[in-house]
Amino acid sequence: MSERRAQTGLRLLLGSGVDLFTQMPLTSEALKRLIPSFSLSMIRVDERCAPQTHYSEHFDEFSHQLFASAGHVFAAAGDDPAAFGNLLRNPKPFGTLVDGRPEFINGATYQHLFKRNGIHHVLDVALRDDDGPIGILGIFREEDARPFTRADVAKVADFYPWLVHALRAETRPSRFDEVDSAMLVATASGRIEFATPLAREWLGDAVGSDERTLLLRGDLLPEAVRALCGRCQVMQSGRPGRGHPLTPPTLTLRVAGGRVRLRAYPLAGEAGAERFGVQLTLELDRRVRMMRALEEAGVPPRLRQLAIASWDGVDPEQLPRLLEVTPATLKSYRKELYGRLAVTSSKALVEQLDAMALSVRFDLRRHHPRRA
């Protein structure tokens, strides 16, 4: 794939209106086509430069917990060039660590985070705008890999504003498809008595604080899920009369590729239930699945943009302006797209896109904590 086409594909993702962390399985691969690497980490930070949400690949469990429970350590500036506070206040927004200076190699971030995860070469991208810090992107290579070059750093300038936009932009509504389910049983105090492996895995992906450690080591529910069970208990105690079934309270938590929806049910047959069943369903974002399906089908970015706009129901008269092409060029694009997907109408196109999307799953194993 040409570099120009790779850049266009990445911009299409970053301008899609999908939450950046939801689409990271795709964005990660798009970034690697531009700048080859074995791992990366995308982190949203608060105004203090402390991590809030992160998507990290091939990190061990200790590192995931470090992000979750010790964010203030990364925010502190100090004398570590890789500290988030230093990166986000550096006059240069990216490429400050590619030279591998001794102070970086000897710093706390390298010694306690990068080294343990096989990371040696780092291309850093500090994302900020006039309103302050937004996030950090780290692109990583192993010690025996080719170091990052100034040519790699120069590529960042092309997509840097798009990353900032993706982190700041409001997300558009999307559709979600249920693809799997899991279950847990908890007490009214929030202690887990039973949970399927998938239930723990999905909750571990969704929580972003020291609750992760409590969940994985102490069998304690995250606060949001405890509150969900509390709502269920309140509803059970004030339930309506016979013939008026309760609607179970629900909660959604965002994960890479989509979201986890939780529903709580009292397990006792009377008011004051002591135990609750929580059903978890993994729901993938239909738009993200469709973008992956178009990519796998070899549809070039210019036609993907037309396909997505058609799926969104954009007024055909607005398409030339949206795609920045003439009506004649749009007609040519449409003919090529229909031919590639073997359809003959806009209605058939939308149906085909939905069918393609529903066949897509994401491999998130690189995002899950690496086992020792």
Rosetta blueprint (number, residue, H / E / L):
1 M L
2 S L
3 E H
4 R H
5 R H
6 A H
7 Q H
8 T H
9 G H
10 L H
11 R H
12 L H
13 L H
14 L H
15 G L
16 S L
17 G L
18 V L
19 D L
20 L L
21 F L
22 T L
23 Q L
24 M H
25 P H
26 L H
27 T H
28 S H
29 E H
30 A H
31 L H
32 K H
33 R H
34 L H
35 I L
36 P L
37 S L
38 F L
39 S E
40 L E
41 S E
42 M E
43 I E
44 R E
45 V E
46 D L
47 E L
48 R L
49 C L
50 A L
51 P E
52 Q E
53 T E
54 H E
55 Y E
56 S E
57 E L
58 H L
59 F L
60 D E
61 E H
62 F H
63 S H
64 H H
65 Q H
66 L H
67 F H
68 A H
69 S H
70 A L
71 G H
72 H H
73 V H
74 F H
75 A H
76 A L
77 A L
78 G L
79 D L
80 D L
81 P L
82 A L
83 A L
84 F H
85 G H
86 N H
87 L H
88 L H
89 R H
90 N L
91 P L
92 K L
93 P L
94 F E
95 G L
96 T L
97 L L
98 V L
99 D L
100 G L
101 R L
102 P H
103 E H
104 F H
105 I H
106 N L
107 G L
108 A H
109 T H
110 Y H
111 Q H
112 H H
113 L H
114 F H
115 K H
116 R H
117 N H
118 G L
119 I L
120 H L
121 H E
122 V E
123 L E
124 D E
125 V E
126 A E
127 L E
128 R E
129 D E
130 D L
131 D L
132 G E
133 P E
134 I E
135 G E
136 I E
137 L E
138 G E
139 I E
140 F E
141 R E
142 E L
143 E L
144 D L
145 A L
146 R L
147 P L
148 F L
149 T L
150 R H
151 A H
152 D H
153 V H
154 A H
155 K H
156 V H
157 A H
158 D H
159 F H
160 Y H
161 P H
162 W H
163 L H
164 V H
165 H H
166 A H
167 L H
168 R H
169 A L
170 E L
171 T L
172 R L
173 P L
174 S L
175 R L
176 F E
177 D E
178 E E
179 V E
180 D E
181 S E
182 A E
183 M E
184 L E
185 V E
186 A E
187 T E
188 A L
189 S L
190 G L
191 R E
192 I E
193 E E
194 F E
195 A E
196 T L
197 P H
198 L H
199 A H
200 R H
201 E H
202 W H
203 L H
204 G H
205 D H
206 A H
207 V L
208 G L
209 S L
210 D L
211 E H
212 R H
213 T H
214 L H
215 L H
216 L H
217 R H
218 G H
219 D L
220 L E
221 L L
222 P L
223 E H
224 A H
225 V H
226 R H
227 A H
228 L H
229 C H
230 G H
231 R H
232 C H
233 Q H
234 V H
235 M H
236 Q H
237 S H
238 G L
239 R L
240 P L
241 G L
242 R L
243 G L
244 H L
245 P L
246 L L
247 T L
248 P L
249 P L
250 T E
251 L E
252 T E
253 L E
254 R E
255 V E
256 A L
257 G L
258 G E
259 R E
260 V E
261 R E
262 L E
263 R E
264 A E
265 Y E
266 P E
267 L L
268 A L
269 G L
270 E L
271 A L
272 G L
273 A L
274 E L
275 R E
276 F E
277 G E
278 V E
279 Q E
280 L E
281 T E
282 L E
283 E E
284 L E
285 D E
286 R H
287 R H
288 V H
289 R H
290 M H
291 M H
292 R H
293 A H
294 L H
295 E H
296 E H
297 A L
298 G L
299 V L
300 P L
301 P H
302 R H
303 L H
304 R H
305 Q H
306 L H
307 A H
308 I H
309 A H
310 S H
311 W H
312 D L
313 G L
314 V L
315 D L
316 P H
317 E H
318 Q H
319 L H
320 P H
321 R H
322 L H
323 L H
324 E L
325 V L
326 T L
327 P H
328 A H
329 T H
330 L H
331 K H
332 S H
333 Y H
334 R H
335 K H
336 E H
337 L H
338 Y H
339 G H
340 R H
341 L H
342 A L
343 V L
344 T L
345 S L
346 S H
347 K H
348 A H
349 L H
350 V H
351 E H
352 Q H
353 L H
354 D H
355 A H
356 M H
357 A H
358 L H
359 S L
360 V L
361 R L
362 F L
363 D L
364 L L
365 R L
366 R L
367 H L
368 H L
369 P L
370 R E
371 R L
372 A L
